[in-house]
Amino acid sequence: MQEGTTDRRGRSHPSQCTNSREDRQIVRMAVMDRSVTSQTIAEHIESVTHHSVSARTIGRRLQQSGLSARRPLFGLPLTQNHRRLLRQLCDERRTWVAKWNEIVFTVHLSGTINSQGYISKVLEPVVLPYLQGLSTAIFQQDKTRSHVTCIVQRFFVNHQIELLPCPALSPDLSPIENMWAMVTQRLTQITPSGATPDQLWQRVEVAWSAVPEEHIQSLFESMPRRVAAVISNNGGYSGY
């Protein structure tokens, strides 16, 4: 027996253990295809390694990584206009591959912040220095009211920040939603009840840094498939 592995001899039932390489493959499959099932992943692992792994084990490995198999988006009903706009947006980006690596995605968290606070607490101290440190970057934000006011739009123009339009009801086209789900899962494991705001923020940074780089890259690599899924669904949800 070696580190990260288990002796599988003498077993007639699916193994409940996987090694570190298999764990990475399990997570990669779940990140790259949000419609994949635990059973499908288990069958793939068996075809590659020639030993059985149960779907239940796959589910546990994903849960430990802050993921789950086959967790499609159940969003609000899309109107015909929503579907038209989503289809149009995806048609315009259907040939993007490496281009997705230039996009800086953001996510809106619960809480209240006005436009001036968005500029002084988020855009000026965090977003602007980060974008200025990149050779090429396109910024995407959601359509929260404080994000789309005239004062915020002037900030983007004055600092020559290129924006990527974000249509309404399209969180499945933003991989940071998946990233934040992983961070949230890790937070529940490391954050005690009664934590102060400063302690919570420190743990957010720890949880974010703990997400492997390959998981993040897999999310970017999933974008062409998300776009193709929306086109295939005629503007409907991608399922990611």
C-alpha positions as a Python dict, from the first residue, in 0.01 Angstrom:
ca = {
    (1, 'M'): (0, 0, 0),
    (2, 'Q'): (130, 346, -93),
    (3, 'E'): (30, 689, 24),
    (4, 'G'): (-296, 799, -131),
    (5, 'T'): (-389, 446, -240),
    (6, 'T'): (-551, 141, -93),
    (7, 'D'): (-508, -230, -150),
    (8, 'R'): (-797, -345, -369),
    (9, 'R'): (-715, -717, -379),
    (10, 'G'): (-980, -960, -270),
    (11, 'R'): (-1270, -723, -327),
    (12, 'S'): (-1568, -827, -535),
    (13, 'H'): (-1770, -512, -467),
    (14, 'P'): (-1694, -156, -587),
    (15, 'S'): (-1401, 2, -407),
    (16, 'Q'): (-1477, 279, -162),
    (17, 'C'): (-1129, 434, -199),
    (18, 'T'): (-956, 632, -468),
    (19, 'N'): (-605, 768, -499),
    (20, 'S'): (-512, 1134, -534),
    (21, 'R'): (-479, 1117, -914),
    (22, 'E'): (-827, 967, -947),
    (23, 'D'): (-966, 1230, -711),
    (24, 'R'): (-833, 1504, -939),
    (25, 'Q'): (-992, 1336, -1240),
    (26, 'I'): (-1325, 1305, -1058),
    (27, 'V'): (-1330, 1674, -971),
    (28, 'R'): (-1218, 1775, -1319),
    (29, 'M'): (-1505, 1583, -1481),
    (30, 'A'): (-1761, 1740, -1247),
    (31, 'V'): (-1627, 2092, -1302),
    (32, 'M'): (-1609, 2061, -1679),
    (33, 'D'): (-1957, 1910, -1721),
    (34, 'R'): (-2216, 2013, -1462),
    (35, 'S'): (-2469, 1763, -1606),
    (36, 'V'): (-2248, 1458, -1546),
    (37, 'T'): (-2373, 1201, -1295),
    (38, 'S'): (-2177, 1020, -1025),
    (39, 'Q'): (-2247, 693, -1205),
    (40, 'T'): (-2102, 826, -1531),
    (41, 'I'): (-1787, 941, -1351),
    (42, 'A'): (-1757, 602, -1178),
    (43, 'E'): (-1784, 423, -1513),
    (44, 'H'): (-1516, 647, -1661),
    (45, 'I'): (-1278, 583, -1372),
    (46, 'E'): (-1333, 209, -1413),
    (47, 'S'): (-1266, 225, -1788),
    (48, 'V'): (-936, 406, -1729),
    (49, 'T'): (-807, 230, -1417),
    (50, 'H'): (-973, -112, -1463),
    (51, 'H'): (-1108, -123, -1109),
    (52, 'S'): (-1455, -44, -980),
    (53, 'V'): (-1547, 264, -781),
    (54, 'S'): (-1901, 313, -655),
    (55, 'A'): (-2114, 613, -745),
    (56, 'R'): (-2151, 677, -371),
    (57, 'T'): (-1774, 715, -339),
    (58, 'I'): (-1775, 959, -631),
    (59, 'G'): (-2042, 1162, -455),
    (60, 'R'): (-1836, 1177, -136),
    (61, 'R'): (-1523, 1287, -321),
    (62, 'L'): (-1717, 1568, -489),
    (63, 'Q'): (-1874, 1677, -162),
    (64, 'Q'): (-1530, 1694, -2),
    (65, 'S'): (-1426, 1928, -286),
    (66, 'G'): (-1733, 2148, -249),
    (67, 'L'): (-1900, 2008, -561),
    (68, 'S'): (-2183, 1777, -652),
    (69, 'A'): (-2266, 1573, -959),
    (70, 'R'): (-2566, 1649, -1172),
    (71, 'R'): (-2676, 1972, -1009),
    (72, 'P'): (-2845, 2158, -1296),
    (73, 'L'): (-2949, 2517, -1258),
    (74, 'F'): (-3312, 2562, -1164),
    (75, 'G'): (-3353, 2929, -1243),
    (76, 'L'): (-3646, 3159, -1295),
    (77, 'P'): (-3858, 3095, -1604),
    (78, 'L'): (-3707, 3263, -1907),
    (79, 'T'): (-3926, 3484, -2123),
    (80, 'Q'): (-3895, 3475, -2500),
    (81, 'N'): (-3702, 3802, -2482),
    (82, 'H'): (-3459, 3658, -2224),
    (83, 'R'): (-3402, 3355, -2446),
    (84, 'R'): (-3352, 3575, -2752),
    (85, 'L'): (-3091, 3788, -2576),
    (86, 'L'): (-2909, 3485, -2434),
    (87, 'R'): (-2906, 3314, -2773),
    (88, 'Q'): (-2775, 3631, -2938),
    (89, 'L'): (-2502, 3672, -2678),
    (90, 'C'): (-2390, 3310, -2714),
    (91, 'D'): (-2398, 3324, -3093),
    (92, 'E'): (-2155, 3618, -3073),
    (93, 'R'): (-1921, 3415, -2848),
    (94, 'R'): (-1954, 3072, -3003),
    (95, 'T'): (-1599, 3084, -3143),
    (96, 'W'): (-1438, 3203, -2820),
    (97, 'V'): (-1188, 2962, -2666),
    (98, 'A'): (-873, 3130, -2533),
    (99, 'K'): (-1065, 3459, -2516),
    (100, 'W'): (-1240, 3341, -2200),
    (101, 'N'): (-909, 3356, -2014),
    (102, 'E'): (-918, 3736, -2052),
    (103, 'I'): (-1251, 3775, -1873),
    (104, 'V'): (-1255, 3890, -1510),
    (105, 'F'): (-1580, 3764, -1358),
    (106, 'T'): (-1738, 3902, -1042),
    (107, 'V'): (-2029, 3783, -829),
    (108, 'H'): (-2283, 3981, -629),
    (109, 'L'): (-2315, 3866, -268),
    (110, 'S'): (-2603, 3939, -35),
    (111, 'G'): (-2587, 4277, 130),
    (112, 'T'): (-2653, 4642, 53),
    (113, 'I'): (-2408, 4875, -116),
    (114, 'N'): (-2480, 5191, -313),
    (115, 'S'): (-2299, 5307, -623),
    (116, 'Q'): (-2051, 5525, -437),
    (117, 'G'): (-1974, 5242, -199),
    (118, 'Y'): (-1927, 5006, -494),
    (119, 'I'): (-1669, 5245, -637),
    (120, 'S'): (-1486, 5327, -312),
    (121, 'K'): (-1492, 4979, -156),
    (122, 'V'): (-1473, 4749, -459),
    (123, 'L'): (-1376, 4911, -788),
    (124, 'E'): (-1103, 5152, -674),
    (125, 'P'): (-917, 4939, -415),
    (126, 'V'): (-965, 4594, -570),
    (127, 'V'): (-1086, 4579, -930),
    (128, 'L'): (-888, 4867, -1080),
    (129, 'P'): (-542, 4761, -949),
    (130, 'Y'): (-612, 4401, -1050),
    (131, 'L'): (-712, 4494, -1406),
    (132, 'Q'): (-416, 4730, -1441),
    (133, 'G'): (-187, 4439, -1358),
    (134, 'L'): (-311, 4239, -1657),
    (135, 'S'): (-197, 4286, -2015),
    (136, 'T'): (-548, 4230, -2152),
    (137, 'A'): (-866, 4204, -1950),
    (138, 'I'): (-1240, 4242, -1992),
    (139, 'F'): (-1453, 4299, -1683),
    (140, 'Q'): (-1794, 4139, -1630),
    (141, 'Q'): (-2035, 4234, -1353),
    (142, 'D'): (-2400, 4153, -1295),
    (143, 'K'): (-2685, 4400, -1334),
    (144, 'T'): (-2733, 4484, -969),
    (145, 'R'): (-2878, 4837, -956),
    (146, 'S'): (-2572, 4990, -790),
    (147, 'H'): (-2351, 4846, -1067),
    (148, 'V'): (-2525, 5012, -1363),
    (149, 'T'): (-2576, 5371, -1250),
    (150, 'C'): (-2434, 5665, -1444),
    (151, 'I'): (-2162, 5732, -1186),
    (152, 'V'): (-2035, 5374, -1211),
    (153, 'Q'): (-2047, 5379, -1590),
    (154, 'R'): (-1844, 5702, -1589),
    (155, 'F'): (-1587, 5531, -1367),
    (156, 'F'): (-1544, 5257, -1627),
    (157, 'V'): (-1514, 5509, -1911),
    (158, 'N'): (-1267, 5731, -1723),
    (159, 'H'): (-1044, 5433, -1645),
    (160, 'Q'): (-1084, 5273, -1989),
    (161, 'I'): (-1224, 4950, -1849),
    (162, 'E'): (-1379, 4730, -2116),
    (163, 'L'): (-1703, 4564, -2007),
    (164, 'L'): (-1854, 4235, -2117),
    (165, 'P'): (-2235, 4258, -2128),
    (166, 'C'): (-2406, 4030, -1879),
    (167, 'P'): (-2767, 3948, -1968),
    (168, 'A'): (-3024, 3898, -1695),
    (169, 'L'): (-3088, 3549, -1554),
    (170, 'S'): (-2763, 3401, -1681),
    (171, 'P'): (-2560, 3290, -1374),
    (172, 'D'): (-2484, 2962, -1553),
    (173, 'L'): (-2270, 3163, -1796),
    (174, 'S'): (-2050, 3290, -1513),
    (175, 'P'): (-1802, 3033, -1379),
    (176, 'I'): (-1744, 3238, -1066),
    (177, 'E'): (-2083, 3111, -945),
    (178, 'N'): (-1930, 2760, -940),
    (179, 'M'): (-1613, 2896, -782),
    (180, 'W'): (-1808, 3065, -505),
    (181, 'A'): (-2001, 2744, -441),
    (182, 'M'): (-1669, 2568, -375),
    (183, 'V'): (-1553, 2850, -147),
    (184, 'T'): (-1883, 2845, 44),
    (185, 'Q'): (-1856, 2472, 99),
    (186, 'R'): (-1505, 2513, 241),
    (187, 'L'): (-1620, 2802, 460),
    (188, 'T'): (-1879, 2585, 631),
    (189, 'Q'): (-1599, 2347, 726),
    (190, 'I'): (-1357, 2602, 872),
    (191, 'T'): (-1577, 2880, 1013),
    (192, 'P'): (-1703, 2845, 1372),
    (193, 'S'): (-2031, 3001, 1478),
    (194, 'G'): (-1998, 3351, 1618),
    (195, 'A'): (-1707, 3450, 1393),
    (196, 'T'): (-1654, 3826, 1362),
    (197, 'P'): (-1668, 3994, 1019),
    (198, 'D'): (-1287, 4023, 1016),
    (199, 'Q'): (-1247, 3656, 1105),
    (200, 'L'): (-1498, 3558, 839),
    (201, 'W'): (-1313, 3759, 574),
    (202, 'Q'): (-984, 3595, 669),
    (203, 'R'): (-1146, 3254, 630),
    (204, 'V'): (-1290, 3356, 291),
    (205, 'E'): (-936, 3434, 174),
    (206, 'V'): (-810, 3101, 308),
    (207, 'A'): (-1095, 2907, 144),
    (208, 'W'): (-1046, 3089, -187),
    (209, 'S'): (-672, 3023, -190),
    (210, 'A'): (-732, 2655, -114),
    (211, 'V'): (-917, 2594, -442),
    (212, 'P'): (-664, 2422, -673),
    (213, 'E'): (-557, 2619, -979),
    (214, 'E'): (-655, 2329, -1205),
    (215, 'H'): (-1014, 2354, -1080),
    (216, 'I'): (-1021, 2722, -1171),
    (217, 'Q'): (-876, 2654, -1515),
    (218, 'S'): (-1135, 2381, -1570),
    (219, 'L'): (-1408, 2637, -1510),
    (220, 'F'): (-1268, 2863, -1781),
    (221, 'E'): (-1234, 2564, -2013),
    (222, 'S'): (-1602, 2486, -1959),
    (223, 'M'): (-1718, 2818, -2108),
    (224, 'P'): (-1730, 2707, -2476),
    (225, 'R'): (-1947, 2412, -2371),
    (226, 'R'): (-2177, 2638, -2169),
    (227, 'V'): (-2221, 2866, -2469),
    (228, 'A'): (-2286, 2570, -2699),
    (229, 'A'): (-2546, 2434, -2455),
    (230, 'V'): (-2737, 2764, -2450),
    (231, 'I'): (-2735, 2773, -2831),
    (232, 'S'): (-2851, 2410, -2844),
    (233, 'N'): (-3133, 2497, -2602),
    (234, 'N'): (-3232, 2797, -2817),
    (235, 'G'): (-3146, 3045, -2545),
    (236, 'G'): (-3243, 2823, -2252),
    (237, 'Y'): (-3031, 2744, -1949),
    (238, 'S'): (-2707, 2555, -2012),
    (239, 'G'): (-2746, 2321, -1713),
    (240, 'Y'): (-2414, 2429, -1559),
}
